[in-house]
Amino acid sequence: MWGQPIQFENGRCLYTFTGFREDRVDAIADATLAAGGRVILAVYETQFAEHDVSKIRAWASQREEPGRRAPGQLMFLLEP
């Protein structure tokens, strides 16, 4: 997994990954939502990762988030 979490001065964090791992995304999303924060999951260059796209869509559907799609991109918003 590439990338390190970056915490901004307003307390928001940015995590970057080169592939989708449900266990890692679950841990981040669950902790953030439990603390009252919003989670934005953004995916780009989806044409190169259709397998990950399928896994991400399944993960988001379990959380009742249909997502938004643009050419080569996906975005999911999870509210506390």
N, CA, C and O atoms as a Tinker XYZ file with bonds, in Angstrom:
   320  protein
     1  N      0.853000   -1.173000    0.000000    73     2
     2  CA     0.000000    0.000000    0.000000    64     1     3
     3  C      0.898000    1.235000    0.000000    63     2     4     5
     4  O      1.744000    1.398000    0.879000    81     3
     5  N      0.706000    2.092000   -0.983000    73     3     6
     6  CA     1.472000    3.317000   -1.049000    64     5     7
     7  C      0.775000    4.406000   -0.271000    63     6     8     9
     8  O     -0.422000    4.320000    0.004000    81     7
     9  N      1.506000    5.404000    0.074000    73     7    10
    10  CA     0.929000    6.591000    0.690000    64     9    11
    11  C      0.866000    6.512000    2.191000    63    10    12    13
    12  O      0.730000    5.435000    2.772000    81    11
    13  N      0.963000    7.635000    2.792000    73    11    14
    14  CA     0.845000    7.772000    4.231000    64    13    15
    15  C     -0.300000    8.733000    4.493000    63    14    16    17
    16  O     -0.550000    9.639000    3.698000    81    15
    17  N     -0.997000    8.539000    5.609000    73    15    18
    18  CA    -2.056000    9.510000    5.906000    64    17    19
    19  C     -1.445000   10.893000    6.161000    63    18    20    21
    20  O     -0.396000   11.027000    6.790000    81    19
    21  N     -2.119000   11.881000    5.666000    73    19    22
    22  CA    -1.710000   13.273000    5.870000    64    21    23
    23  C     -2.820000   13.942000    6.656000    63    22    24    25
    24  O     -3.985000   13.877000    6.264000    81    23
    25  N     -2.470000   14.585000    7.766000    73    23    26
    26  CA    -3.479000   15.319000    8.533000    64    25    27
    27  C     -3.290000   16.805000    8.259000    63    26    28    29
    28  O     -2.195000   17.348000    8.407000    81    27
    29  N     -4.369000   17.445000    7.859000    73    27    30
    30  CA    -4.347000   18.862000    7.566000    64    29    31
    31  C     -4.644000   19.658000    8.821000    63    30    32    33
    32  O     -5.096000   19.102000    9.823000    81    31
    33  N     -4.392000   20.960000    8.771000    73    31    34
    34  CA    -4.562000   21.803000    9.954000    64    33    35
    35  C     -5.998000   21.843000   10.463000    63    34    36    37
    36  O     -6.221000   22.143000   11.636000    81    35
    37  N     -6.968000   21.551000    9.615000    73    35    38
    38  CA    -8.363000   21.549000   10.066000    64    37    39
    39  C     -8.781000   20.201000   10.658000    63    38    40    41
    40  O     -9.954000   20.002000   10.972000    81    39
    41  N     -7.825000   19.271000   10.813000    73    39    42
    42  CA    -8.115000   17.973000   11.403000    64    41    43
    43  C     -8.524000   16.913000   10.401000    63    42    44    45
    44  O     -8.685000   15.748000   10.765000    81    43
    45  N     -8.693000   17.291000    9.158000    73    43    46
    46  CA    -9.049000   16.303000    8.130000    64    45    47
    47  C     -7.823000   15.504000    7.729000    63    46    48    49
    48  O     -6.694000   15.994000    7.763000    81    47
    49  N     -8.077000   14.261000    7.350000    73    47    50
    50  CA    -6.991000   13.376000    6.940000    64    49    51
    51  C     -7.203000   12.921000    5.500000    63    50    52    53
    52  O     -8.334000   12.791000    5.032000    81    51
    53  N     -6.115000   12.688000    4.826000    73    51    54
    54  CA    -6.132000   12.157000    3.471000    64    53    55
    55  C     -5.328000   10.863000    3.472000    63    54    56    57
    56  O     -4.161000   10.844000    3.863000    81    55
    57  N     -5.959000    9.798000    3.036000    73    55    58
    58  CA    -5.290000    8.516000    2.877000    64    57    59
    59  C     -5.247000    8.204000    1.390000    63    58    60    61
    60  O     -6.231000    8.418000    0.683000    81    59
    61  N     -4.119000    7.704000    0.912000    73    59    62
    62  CA    -4.017000    7.315000   -0.486000    64    61    63
    63  C     -3.615000    5.849000   -0.562000    63    62    64    65
    64  O     -2.813000    5.364000    0.236000    81    63
    65  N     -4.189000    5.156000   -1.541000    73    63    66
    66  CA    -3.906000    3.740000   -1.736000    64    65    67
    67  C     -3.733000    3.467000   -3.228000    63    66    68    69
    68  O     -4.297000    4.170000   -4.067000    81    67
    69  N     -2.958000    2.450000   -3.546000    73    67    70
    70  CA    -2.808000    2.054000   -4.941000    64    69    71
    71  C     -3.774000    0.938000   -5.312000    63    70    72    73
    72  O     -3.897000    0.592000   -6.487000    81    71
    73  N     -4.457000    0.374000   -4.328000    73    71    74
    74  CA    -5.441000   -0.672000   -4.560000    64    73    75
    75  C     -6.419000   -0.702000   -3.405000    63    74    76    77
    76  O     -6.124000   -0.204000   -2.318000    81    75
    77  N     -7.571000   -1.280000   -3.636000    73    75    78
    78  CA    -8.624000   -1.310000   -2.620000    64    77    79
    79  C     -8.457000   -2.524000   -1.718000    63    78    80    81
    80  O     -8.413000   -3.659000   -2.192000    81    79
    81  N     -8.364000   -2.273000   -0.400000    73    79    82
    82  CA    -8.366000   -3.334000    0.597000    64    81    83
    83  C     -9.492000   -3.016000    1.578000    63    82    84    85
    84  O     -9.415000   -2.061000    2.351000    81    83
    85  N    -10.526000   -3.829000    1.528000    73    83    86
    86  CA   -11.716000   -3.559000    2.329000    64    85    87
    87  C    -11.403000   -3.406000    3.809000    63    86    88    89
    88  O    -11.958000   -2.518000    4.457000    81    87
    89  N    -10.537000   -4.236000    4.360000    73    87    90
    90  CA   -10.237000   -4.156000    5.785000    64    89    91
    91  C     -9.643000   -2.801000    6.168000    63    90    92    93
    92  O     -9.978000   -2.256000    7.220000    81    91
    93  N     -8.783000   -2.265000    5.343000    73    91    94
    94  CA    -8.182000   -0.957000    5.647000    64    93    95
    95  C     -9.183000    0.177000    5.482000    63    94    96    97
    96  O     -9.248000    1.082000    6.315000    81    95
    97  N     -9.960000    0.127000    4.413000    73    95    98
    98  CA   -10.943000    1.179000    4.183000    64    97    99
    99  C    -12.045000    1.115000    5.244000    63    98   100   101
   100  O    -12.515000    2.153000    5.709000    81    99
   101  N    -12.459000   -0.091000    5.627000    73    99   102
   102  CA   -13.444000   -0.241000    6.706000    64   101   103
   103  C    -12.955000    0.402000    7.995000    63   102   104   105
   104  O    -13.697000    1.145000    8.638000    81   103
   105  N    -11.716000    0.124000    8.376000    73   103   106
   106  CA   -11.177000    0.667000    9.625000    64   105   107
   107  C    -11.176000    2.190000    9.613000    63   106   108   109
   108  O    -11.563000    2.824000   10.595000    81   107
   109  N    -10.744000    2.773000    8.508000    73   107   110
   110  CA   -10.711000    4.235000    8.392000    64   109   111
   111  C    -12.121000    4.804000    8.390000    63   110   112   113
   112  O    -12.410000    5.757000    9.113000    81   111
   113  N    -13.000000    4.223000    7.579000    73   111   114
   114  CA   -14.372000    4.729000    7.481000    64   113   115
   115  C    -15.109000    4.593000    8.808000    63   114   116   117
   116  O    -15.775000    5.532000    9.243000    81   115
   117  N    -14.999000    3.432000    9.456000    73   115   118
   118  CA   -15.701000    3.225000   10.721000    64   117   119
   119  C    -15.228000    4.198000   11.796000    63   118   120   121
   120  O    -16.048000    4.760000   12.522000    81   119
   121  N    -13.918000    4.403000   11.906000    73   119   122
   122  CA   -13.385000    5.321000   12.913000    64   121   123
   123  C    -13.802000    6.760000   12.623000    63   122   124   125
   124  O    -14.165000    7.505000   13.534000    81   123
   125  N    -13.749000    7.142000   11.361000    73   123   126
   126  CA   -14.114000    8.508000   10.984000    64   125   127
   127  C    -15.596000    8.775000   11.226000    63   126   128   129
   128  O    -15.963000    9.809000   11.786000    81   127
   129  N    -16.441000    7.847000   10.806000    73   127   130
   130  CA   -17.886000    8.014000   10.997000    64   129   131
   131  C    -18.254000    8.005000   12.471000    63   130   132   133
   132  O    -19.120000    8.771000   12.893000    81   131
   133  N    -17.611000    7.151000   13.266000    73   131   134
   134  CA   -17.891000    7.089000   14.710000    64   133   135
   135  C    -17.526000    8.399000   15.401000    63   134   136   137
   136  O    -18.141000    8.773000   16.400000    81   135
   137  N    -16.524000    9.094000   14.866000    73   135   138
   138  CA   -16.110000   10.382000   15.433000    64   137   139
   139  C    -16.937000   11.544000   14.879000    63   138   140   141
   140  O    -16.677000   12.705000   15.196000    81   139
   141  N    -17.937000   11.225000   14.048000    73   139   142
   142  CA   -18.805000   12.258000   13.500000    64   141   143
   143  C    -18.295000   12.885000   12.220000    63   142   144   145
   144  O    -18.821000   13.906000   11.778000    81   143
   145  N    -17.278000   12.290000   11.620000    73   143   146
   146  CA   -16.715000   12.830000   10.387000    64   145   147
   147  C    -17.346000   12.237000    9.147000    63   146   148   149
   148  O    -18.021000   11.210000    9.206000    81   147
   149  N    -17.124000   12.883000    8.045000    73   147   150
   150  CA   -17.623000   12.449000    6.745000    64   149   151
   151  C    -16.485000   11.771000    5.993000    63   150   152   153
   152  O    -15.328000   12.180000    6.093000    81   151
   153  N    -16.825000   10.734000    5.243000    73   151   154
   154  CA   -15.835000   10.000000    4.459000    64   153   155
   155  C    -16.121000   10.231000    2.980000    63   154   156   157
   156  O    -17.251000   10.064000    2.520000    81   155
   157  N    -15.109000   10.607000    2.261000    73   155   158
   158  CA   -15.189000   10.733000    0.802000    64   157   159
   159  C    -14.199000    9.733000    0.228000    63   158   160   161
   160  O    -12.998000    9.814000    0.482000    81   159
   161  N    -14.711000    8.800000   -0.542000    73   159   162
   162  CA   -13.865000    7.817000   -1.211000    64   161   163
   163  C    -13.859000    8.166000   -2.688000    63   162   164   165
   164  O    -14.881000    8.055000   -3.365000    81   163
   165  N    -12.706000    8.588000   -3.184000    73   163   166
   166  CA   -12.564000    8.983000   -4.582000    64   165   167
   167  C    -11.644000    7.999000   -5.284000    63   166   168   169
   168  O    -10.588000    7.637000   -4.764000    81   167
   169  N    -12.054000    7.572000   -6.468000    73   167   170
   170  CA   -11.293000    6.612000   -7.254000    64   169   171
   171  C    -11.110000    7.201000   -8.642000    63   170   172   173
   172  O    -12.065000    7.679000   -9.254000    81   171
   173  N     -9.889000    7.165000   -9.130000    73   171   174
   174  CA    -9.653000    7.697000  -10.473000    64   173   175
   175  C     -8.953000    6.648000  -11.321000    63   174   176   177
   176  O     -8.454000    5.644000  -10.812000    81   175
   177  N     -8.928000    6.895000  -12.593000    73   175   178
   178  CA    -8.382000    5.956000  -13.583000    64   177   179
   179  C     -9.011000    4.568000  -13.438000    63   178   180   181
   180  O     -8.318000    3.550000  -13.456000    81   179
   181  N    -10.332000    4.551000  -13.293000    73   179   182
   182  CA   -11.058000    3.293000  -13.071000    64   181   183
   183  C    -10.932000    2.329000  -14.242000    63   182   184   185
   184  O    -11.116000    1.124000  -14.068000    81   183
   185  N    -10.625000    2.829000  -15.414000    73   183   186
   186  CA   -10.490000    1.951000  -16.570000    64   185   187
   187  C     -9.321000    0.977000  -16.404000    63   186   188   189
   188  O     -9.265000   -0.038000  -17.098000    81   187
   189  N     -8.401000    1.269000  -15.506000    73   187   190
   190  CA    -7.249000    0.393000  -15.282000    64   189   191
   191  C     -7.445000   -0.541000  -14.099000    63   190   192   193
   192  O     -6.563000   -1.345000  -13.800000    81   191
   193  N     -8.594000   -0.450000  -13.415000    73   191   194
   194  CA    -8.781000   -1.232000  -12.191000    64   193   195
   195  C    -10.223000   -1.708000  -12.048000    63   194   196   197
   196  O    -10.832000   -1.524000  -10.994000    81   195
   197  N    -10.770000   -2.312000  -13.085000    73   195   198
   198  CA   -12.172000   -2.746000  -13.027000    64   197   199
   199  C    -12.429000   -3.736000  -11.900000    63   198   200   201
   200  O    -13.520000   -3.748000  -11.330000    81   199
   201  N    -11.441000   -4.567000  -11.568000    73   199   202
   202  CA   -11.611000   -5.507000  -10.449000    64   201   203
   203  C    -11.798000   -4.733000   -9.138000    63   202   204   205
   204  O    -12.685000   -5.048000   -8.345000    81   203
   205  N    -10.957000   -3.720000   -8.921000    73   203   206
   206  CA   -11.115000   -2.892000   -7.724000    64   205   207
   207  C    -12.443000   -2.135000   -7.751000    63   206   208   209
   208  O    -13.096000   -1.991000   -6.717000    81   207
   209  N    -12.837000   -1.659000   -8.908000    73   207   210
   210  CA   -14.108000   -0.931000   -9.025000    64   209   211
   211  C    -15.259000   -1.822000   -8.563000    63   210   212   213
   212  O    -16.142000   -1.359000   -7.842000    81   211
   213  N    -15.262000   -3.071000   -8.961000    73   211   214
   214  CA   -16.322000   -3.999000   -8.533000    64   213   215
   215  C    -16.311000   -4.177000   -7.025000    63   214   216   217
   216  O    -17.368000   -4.180000   -6.393000    81   215
   217  N    -15.123000   -4.325000   -6.438000    73   215   218
   218  CA   -15.015000   -4.496000   -4.985000    64   217   219
   219  C    -15.458000   -3.230000   -4.251000    63   218   220   221
   220  O    -16.132000   -3.306000   -3.223000    81   219
   221  N    -15.082000   -2.082000   -4.774000    73   219   222
   222  CA   -15.454000   -0.815000   -4.137000    64   221   223
   223  C    -16.962000   -0.602000   -4.213000    63   222   224   225
   224  O    -17.577000   -0.179000   -3.234000    81   223
   225  N    -17.554000   -0.885000   -5.346000    73   223   226
   226  CA   -19.020000   -0.735000   -5.481000    64   225   227
   227  C    -19.750000   -1.663000   -4.519000    63   226   228   229
   228  O    -20.743000   -1.261000   -3.912000    81   227
   229  N    -19.276000   -2.893000   -4.369000    73   227   230
   230  CA   -19.898000   -3.835000   -3.431000    64   229   231
   231  C    -19.755000   -3.326000   -2.001000    63   230   232   233
   232  O    -20.703000   -3.399000   -1.218000    81   231
   233  N    -18.576000   -2.812000   -1.655000    73   231   234
   234  CA   -18.346000   -2.261000   -0.314000    64   233   235
   235  C    -19.296000   -1.095000   -0.044000    63   234   236   237
   236  O    -19.929000   -1.038000    1.010000    81   235
   237  N    -19.393000   -0.174000   -0.989000    73   235   238
   238  CA   -20.242000    1.005000   -0.814000    64   237   239
   239  C    -21.720000    0.624000   -0.754000    63   238   240   241
   240  O    -22.483000    1.247000   -0.016000    81   239
   241  N    -22.132000   -0.378000   -1.510000    73   239   242
   242  CA   -23.548000   -0.772000   -1.491000    64   241   243
   243  C    -23.935000   -1.355000   -0.132000    63   242   244   245
   244  O    -25.087000   -1.230000    0.282000    81   243
   245  N    -23.001000   -1.983000    0.563000    73   243   246
   246  CA   -23.278000   -2.471000    1.921000    64   245   247
   247  C    -23.549000   -1.309000    2.864000    63   246   248   249
   248  O    -24.220000   -1.473000    3.883000    81   247
   249  N    -23.033000   -0.148000    2.530000    73   247   250
   250  CA   -23.229000    1.059000    3.335000    64   249   251
   251  C    -24.307000    1.957000    2.728000    63   250   252   253
   252  O    -24.468000    3.111000    3.123000    81   251
   253  N    -25.040000    1.407000    1.766000    73   251   254
   254  CA   -26.158000    2.086000    1.109000    64   253   255
   255  C    -25.739000    3.393000    0.444000    63   254   256   257
   256  O    -26.476000    4.379000    0.478000    81   255
   257  N    -24.561000    3.395000   -0.155000    73   255   258
   258  CA   -24.068000    4.553000   -0.898000    64   257   259
   259  C    -23.905000    4.146000   -2.353000    63   258   260   261
   260  O    -23.015000    3.358000   -2.674000    81   259
   261  N    -24.757000    4.673000   -3.249000    73   259   262
   262  CA   -24.702000    4.258000   -4.648000    64   261   263
   263  C    -23.505000    4.817000   -5.413000    63   262   264   265
   264  O    -23.073000    4.224000   -6.402000    81   263
   265  N    -22.975000    5.931000   -4.973000    73   263   266
   266  CA   -21.822000    6.524000   -5.635000    64   265   267
   267  C    -22.205000    7.395000   -6.811000    63   266   268   269
   268  O    -23.345000    7.394000   -7.276000    81   267
   269  N    -21.235000    8.125000   -7.266000    73   267   270
   270  CA   -21.395000    8.982000   -8.436000    64   269   271
   271  C    -20.287000    8.599000   -9.406000    63   270   272   273
   272  O    -19.169000    8.301000   -8.985000    81   271
   273  N    -20.584000    8.605000  -10.683000    73   271   274
   274  CA   -19.594000    8.170000  -11.667000    64   273   275
   275  C    -19.438000    9.232000  -12.745000    63   274   276   277
   276  O    -20.411000    9.828000  -13.207000    81   275
   277  N    -18.213000    9.444000  -13.123000    73   275   278
   278  CA   -17.853000   10.276000  -14.271000    64   277   279
   279  C    -16.864000    9.441000  -15.085000    63   278   280   281
   280  O    -16.352000    8.446000  -14.573000    81   279
   281  N    -16.586000    9.804000  -16.306000    73   279   282
   282  CA   -15.644000    8.994000  -17.091000    64   281   283
   283  C    -14.315000    8.791000  -16.350000    63   282   284   285
   284  O    -13.607000    9.750000  -16.040000    81   283
   285  N    -13.999000    7.534000  -16.078000    73   283   286
   286  CA   -12.745000    7.193000  -15.420000    64   285   287
   287  C    -12.680000    7.489000  -13.941000    63   286   288   289
   288  O    -11.608000    7.397000  -13.343000    81   287
   289  N    -13.823000    7.849000  -13.321000    73   287   290
   290  CA   -13.814000    8.248000  -11.909000    64   289   291
   291  C    -15.036000    7.725000  -11.170000    63   290   292   293
   292  O    -16.094000    7.504000  -11.759000    81   291
   293  N    -14.868000    7.533000   -9.880000    73   291   294
   294  CA   -15.969000    7.192000   -8.976000    64   293   295
   295  C    -15.816000    8.028000   -7.710000    63   294   296   297
   296  O    -14.702000    8.385000   -7.328000    81   295
   297  N    -16.923000    8.335000   -7.068000    73   295   298
   298  CA   -16.865000    9.025000   -5.783000    64   297   299
   299  C    -18.014000    8.529000   -4.912000    63   298   300   301
   300  O    -19.147000    8.386000   -5.371000    81   299
   301  N    -17.699000    8.273000   -3.653000    73   299   302
   302  CA   -18.694000    7.846000   -2.679000    64   301   303
   303  C    -18.617000    8.762000   -1.468000    63   302   304   305
   304  O    -17.525000    9.075000   -0.993000    81   303
   305  N    -19.767000    9.192000   -0.965000    73   303   306
   306  CA   -19.838000   10.047000    0.210000    64   305   307
   307  C    -20.563000    9.302000    1.320000    63   306   308   309
   308  O    -21.688000    8.839000    1.129000    81   307
   309  N    -19.930000    9.188000    2.466000    73   307   310
   310  CA   -20.534000    8.561000    3.633000    64   309   311
   311  C    -20.680000    9.600000    4.722000    63   310   312   313
   312  O    -19.704000   10.223000    5.140000    81   311
   313  N    -21.893000    9.781000    5.172000    73   311   314
   314  CA   -22.185000   10.770000    6.226000    64   313   315
   315  C    -22.326000   10.058000    7.562000    63   314   316   317
   316  O    -22.767000    8.910000    7.621000    81   315
   317  N    -21.942000   10.758000    8.654000    73   315   318
   318  CA   -22.087000   10.127000    9.988000    64   317   319
   319  C    -23.535000    9.871000   10.345000    63   318   320
   320  O    -23.823000    9.351000   11.423000    81   319
